[in-house]
Amino acid sequence: MTQTNNRFFDEVAKATTNVVSAAEGVFDEVKEMAKNQGEKIVNDMELVRREEFDVVKEMVANLTLQNQKLLARIDALEGKK
């Protein structure tokens, strides 16, 4: 009877191991599919990278400063007339 119990528990342990292993495989597959779908959604949204945004932000700041200087120069030139 003891040997039968041991064999039963061995079979239960093997089955449990197989189920856990299969579940891990399914989990990894679902995780990979979710990652791919997330990347597709982000790419479809045509978002800008932070680096690109920072470059454009700096360009706008420089152009604003340049515009202010030019406006001051125009005001100065018009005031001399």
For each residue, the residues with C-beta under 8 A, 3 or more apart:
1: 4 5
2: 5 6
3: 6 7
4: 1 7 8
5: 1 2 8 9
6: 2 3 9 10
7: 3 4 10 11
8: 4 5 11 12
9: 5 6 12 13
10: 6 7 13 14
11: 7 8 14 15
12: 8 9 15 16
13: 9 10 16 17
14: 10 11 17 18
15: 11 12 18 19
16: 12 13 19 20
17: 13 14 20 21
18: 14 15 21 22
19: 15 16 22 23
20: 16 17 23 24
21: 17 18 24 25
22: 18 19 25 26
23: 19 20 26 27
24: 20 21 27 28
25: 21 22 28 29
26: 22 23 29 30
27: 23 24 30 31
28: 24 25 31 32
29: 25 26 32 33
30: 26 27 33 34
31: 27 28 34 35
32: 28 29 35 36
33: 29 30 36 37
34: 30 31 37 38
35: 31 32 38 39
36: 32 33 39 40
37: 33 34 40 41
38: 34 35 41 42
39: 35 36 42 43
40: 36 37 43 44
41: 37 38 44 45
42: 38 39 45 47
43: 39 40 46
44: 40 41
45: 41 42
46: 43
47: 42
48: 52 53
49: 52 53
50: 53 54
51: 54 55
52: 48 49 55 56
53: 48 49 50 56 57
54: 50 51 57 58
55: 51 52 58 59
56: 52 53 59 60
57: 53 54 60 61
58: 54 55 61 62
59: 55 56 62 63
60: 56 57 63 64
61: 57 58 64 65
62: 58 59 65 66
63: 59 60 66 67
64: 60 61 67 68
65: 61 62 68 69
66: 62 63 69 70
67: 63 64 70 71
68: 64 65 71 72
69: 65 66 72 73
70: 66 67 73 74
71: 67 68 74 75
72: 68 69 75 76
73: 69 70 76 77
74: 70 71 77 78
75: 71 72 78 79
76: 72 73 79 80
77: 73 74 80 81
78: 74 75 81
79: 75 76
80: 76 77
81: 77 78
